[in-house]
């Protein structure tokens, strides 16, 4: 099994957050984590638990595969509402 690339995942999450017009503080409140955790996740400096990935997936209406696959590229045109 391949290890998750936290840098790629973080970049995707940051792009999605900005697309949805949310601040790090707002995402932190929605997901019940600290803003610092969101900052470190988006910068690829912190690992992400499975439950956290599932929460991000639900928040942004995107599959876990789209969040974690190194081969997929997320365009803002691909985001479903």
N, C-alpha and C positions, 0 to 999 in steps of 0.2 A: 504494500500500500504506500502511495506517495505521501510525503509530508505536505502539509498546507503551506503555501507561500503567503505569509501574513502581509507582506508588502503589497502584493497584487490585490489581495482581498481588501486591505485598507484603502487602497486607491479606488477600488470599485465602490466601497461604502461611502467614501468622501464624495465621489461623483454623484452617487444616488442622493445623498443628503442635500447637496447643493441643488440638484435637479428638482427636488421636492420643496426647496425653499426653506429648509430647516436649519437651525443653528445646532452646534454641538450640544449646547445646553438643553435645547428642546428634545433632541434625541436621547440625551442622558436621562431626562425626566420621564420620557415615554417608556424607556427600557429599564428604568429604575437602577441606573448605574451612575457613577460619578462622571462629570464632564472630562476629567483627566483620563478616565478609561477610554472614552470615545476618542480623545486626542491621540492617545498612544496606539489604539487600534488602527485609526486612520493613517498613522505614520508608520505602521508595520512594526512598532516597537513592543507589542504585547500580543500574546497568543489569545485565541478566541475559543471559548468553550462551545460545545455543541448547542447547548440551550441558547447561548448568545447568538450564534449563527442562525438558529431557527427564529429568534426574535427579530433580528435584522431582516430575515427573509420575509416574515409576515409584514413588518413595517413597510418595506419597499415593494411588496408584492412581486418578489423575484424568487426563483427556485434556488435551493442550496447548490445545485450543480452550476448555475450561473455565477454564484458567488465564489465558489471554490475551484472551478476548473481553470487551469493555467492557459488552456487553449482558447477559451471563449473571450470575446471582447464585448464589453457592454457599451452600447451607444445610447444616448438619451432617447433616441427614437424607438429603442427596443423596450423601454419601460412600460409595463402595463398598469392601468389604473383600476 
